[in-house]
Amino acid sequence: MAQPAPPYTVSPELLGRGEFRAACEAMDFQTIFRLMRKYDGASQDRVSSPVRGLTQSRVSRVMSGETRIATLELVERIADALRIPGAYFRLAARPWEATAPATIAEPAAPAPTAPDEARTPAIPEQAANRAPGPAAPVTSGAVTGDVVDRSLTIDIDVADDGWATLTYRHEIYNATATPFTRLNRELWFETTNGPLQIEALPSPDRNVIIQRIHDTELNARFACQVFPAIQPGESAIVGYRSSGGRFVYDHYWRQSIVRPTGTFTIRLRHQGVTSLTRCTATEDRPDGSEISATDGLSFSRGENGVVIELTRYNLRPNQFVTLRWDTTHASP
């Protein structure tokens, strides 16, 4: 009686191909699965069957471009089941790699795409000269060894019934000696319609995957997993959007600062509002003292509501910035 074929794993020959590694680093599973079929002769069923939670029909939809692999948990399961080293996906070495047979080919190092100098750790001023982008003040306390937010922008769009969409954009600069791959975040609302919805924003040079860590009805802890990693001396934009929270009784947003931040901006658009009865801003310092931040505050009224903008500079970890506003709504 014929024995069943062993579970499929990626061949050493395919692991050694530069196009396969490039597809893994780009999280391009459409190309990954096609290369498995082309060079390993792996059918959609053979690719999917070893991976818990991955079906043949989903592999088919990924290969046709109808859907994509977008969760870190599934990426890790694919890497483990098909024996793709973690480094291919910019992950830490997988537990099985320590016991992998010595005959597994070590993947060839990708050809450098920039001079070595471009990958050398640099102080923020040097990087600012090398990487074009909007100017930002030098961050106080930001020295070699920090991961810093050159800029952090939050756009808060509030509908006339209070439901809100938040869009975060971090311009991250890595002044450490190690690659940066993970941005941990937390969001909270006093009123929600269930767990907050969170999605990554498109990035010109990075793939960002949202990894949910812990959810309650009002609170979401998550991480933005960044591929490829932000190397020492590099900067990149990492963004995400959240919806499903509502402003009902208290109109304020309090933002914690977790890393040195050059320019911090909140842009609030509240629809259906005819005027502001109060608009204030405060900045909490690391020692717990509070100062007014109204010098960085501006607002205007448009056709659909009010627009408030608050800007602060050179913030340090363990600070908080709070924006408060009270409104008068248009008559029904």
N, C-alpha and C positions, 0 to 999 in steps of 0.2 A: 504493500500500500504506500502511495506517495506521501511523503511528509509535508505538512504545510510550510510555506515559506516563512522565514523568520521576519519579525517586524522590520519595517524599512528604517534605515538610518542613512544619513547623507554620506556618500562615499568620500574617502580621502582625496580622490581626484577632483571632485566637485568643490570640496573645501579649499583646495589649492588654487582655484580659479579666481582671478581678480574680479571678474564681473559678478561672481556670486557674493564675494565679500562686500563689494560696493553696494549690491542690492540689499544685503543685510543691514549695513550701516545706514542706508536710507529708509529702512523699514518698508521696502517695496516688495510686499509679498506676492503681488501679481508676477513680478519678474522672478522672485525666488522659486515659486511653485513651477513656473515654466522651465526654469533651468533644471529643476529636479526631474522633470519629465524628459527634457532634451538629453541630458547627460547621464542620468541614472535610470532612465526608462521607467520612472515611478508614476503609476497611475494616480488619479485623484483619490481613489479609495485607499491605496497603499500609503499615500501621504497623510491622509486624515486618520486612519484607523489607530495608529499608536498614540494619538494626541487626545487626551480627555477633553471633551467639549467642542471638538472640531469635527464637522461632518463632511462627507464627500460633496454634498450640495453647496456647502459654504465655500469649500475650496474652489468649486466650479465658479461660483459667483465672484470670488476674489480674482480668479484668472481672467474672467471676462470684464472686470472693472466695475461690476455692479455694487460691490461692497469692499470693505478693507478690514484688516486686522488693526484694532485701535485700543486694545487694553493690554497693559503690561503683563497681567497674569497669563493671558493667552500666549503672548510672546515667550514668556518663560517656559510655559508648558511645551510649546513647539521646540524651543532650544533643547530642553531636557529629553523629550521623547525622540527627536530625530538626531540627537547628538551633534548639535551645532554649538561650538564653544561660545561662552558668554561674551567674549571680547568682540565677536562679530556684530553683536547688537549693542555694543558699548555697555555691557553689563559686567558685574564682577564674575570671576570664574565660577562656574556651576559646581555643585557638590560632587557630581560624578566625574569631573575632570581630573580630580586627584587620583582616581583609580582607573582612568582610561588606559587601554592597552598602549604599549609603547609604539606599536605599529601605526597608530593614528598619525597622519601627517600633520606637522605643525604648519599652520597657515602662513603663507608667504606674507611678509610685511608689505603693505601697499606702497606704491611709489609716492614719494613726497610731492605734494602739490604746491609747496611754497618753500622759499629758502629757510634754512634752519633758524636764521635770525628772527623770522616772523613767529616762531614757536617758542622763543626764549622768554621766560617770565620778565615782565617789565613793570615799572612803577606806573600809576595811573596817568601821569602827565605824558610819559612816553607813548603809552597806548593811545591816548587821545590824539597825538600827532599822527599816529599810524592808521587809525581806524576812523574814517569819516563819519560824521553824525552830528546831531545838534549839540551845540556847546553847552556845558554845564559847569557850575563852580566846582573847584577842587573840594572834595569831601573832607571835612575835618575828621581826623581820626582814621582816614582811609590810607593805609600804608601797605607796602608789600606784605602779603600774608592774609589779606582780606579778600572776600568776595563782596563786591559793592554794587549797589544800584546807582549807576550814573544818573538815571532818571526813573521815577515811578509815577505813572499816570493812571488815575482811576476815573472813568466816565460812568456816572450814575444817571440813568434815564428812568424817571419816575412817571408813570402814566397818571391820568387824573384820578383813577381809583386807588392809587397807592402802590400798585404792583411795579416792581423795579427790575431793571437789568443792569448788572455791573460788568464793566469791561476793564480788566487790568492789563497794563503793559509795563514790563520790567526791561530796562536796558541794563543787562548784567555784565559787569567786567570782572574777570577772574585774575586777581593779582596773587593767587596762591601758586604753589609749585605742583599742584595736582589737578587733573581734569574735574570740571564741575558738571554733574549730571542730574541733580535732583533739587527742585525748589519746593520746599514744604510750605503749605499755606493752610489757613483756617478761615471760615466765614460763618457768621451768625446773624440771624434775623429774629425779631420778636414774634413775627407772624409769617407762616409759610403755608404752601398748599401741598406739603409733603417734603421729602428730601430735596434739597436744592439741586437744580440742574446745572452741571458744570461741563463746559466743553473747551478744548484747546483752540486757540486762534491760529490761522495759517502763519507760518514764518518763512521768510525768503531763503534761509539757509539751515534751518533746523527742523526736525520732527519733534513734536511735543505730544506726549501721551498722558492723560489724566489717570492717576492711580488713586482710587478711593481708599482711604485708610479707616475712617470711622464716621458713621452717619447717625444723627438723631433727627427728630422732626424739625429742630430749629438750627442745628449746627452741622457743619460739614468740615472734616479734616481730610486733606488730600495732598497729593504731590504732583508736580509737573515733572515728568521724566523727560530729559532732553537728550536727543540723538541727532547728530553725533555730539559728544561732550564738548563743552566750552573749554578749550585748552588754556593753559597758563598764558597770559598776555592777550587773550582774545576777548571780544565782547559779542553779545548776541541779544536779540529781542525775544523775550518769552512772554506770551500773552494767553489769557483765558477769559471766558465769559460765564457769568452765573445769572440764573433767573429763578423765579419761584419764591422770592421774598417780597414782603409787603411792608410799607410804612403806614401805620394806622394812627397811633396815638402820639408817639414821639418822633419828631423829625430831626434826626441827627445821624451822623456817621463818624465813628471813632476808629481810627486806623493805627495799629501798632507798627512801629518801625523795628525791623529785626536785623538790619544790616546797615552800614553807613550808606547814606542816600544823598546824592548831590542835589537833585531837584525833585521835589514832591509836588504833585498837582492833583487836585480834585476838581472835576468839572461836573456840575450837577444841573440837569435839565428836568424841571418839574412842570408837566403839562397841566392845563386847566387852571392855572394859578394866575390871579389878576394882580396880586401885590404881595409883598413880604411884610409881615408885622414885626419880625425880628430876624436878624441874620448875624451870627457871631461865630468866632473861631478861636480856639485856644491850642496851645502847644505845651505838653507836659515834658519836662526835662528829665534826664535819667535819675536825678536826685529826688524826684517826686514833686518838685515845685512846678507851678503853672504860670504861664505868661500869656498875654493876649497875642493873637495872631491876626488881628483885623487889618494890620498894615499890608498883608498879602491877599486881602479879600476884595473881590469886585463882583458886581451883579448887574444884570440888565433884564429888560422885559421884551419879549418877542410876541409874535402873533399867537402862539400856542401856549405860552406860559413864561416862566422866569428861568434865567440861566445864571448860575452862581459859579465862580471860579476862585479857588484858593491855592496859593503857591507858597511853599516854604523851601528853604535852602539849607544844605549842610546839616542834615539830621543824623543823629547817632542811634545805635541800638538802645532799646529800652525807653525810647520816647514814644509819645502818642500825639496824634493830631486829631482834633475833634471839630467838626462843622455842625452847627445847629441852625435850623431855620423854621420859622412859623409862617403859615400862608393864609391868604384869603382866596377861596375858590370862586370861580364864576358862578353866577346863579343858573340853575337848571333851565 
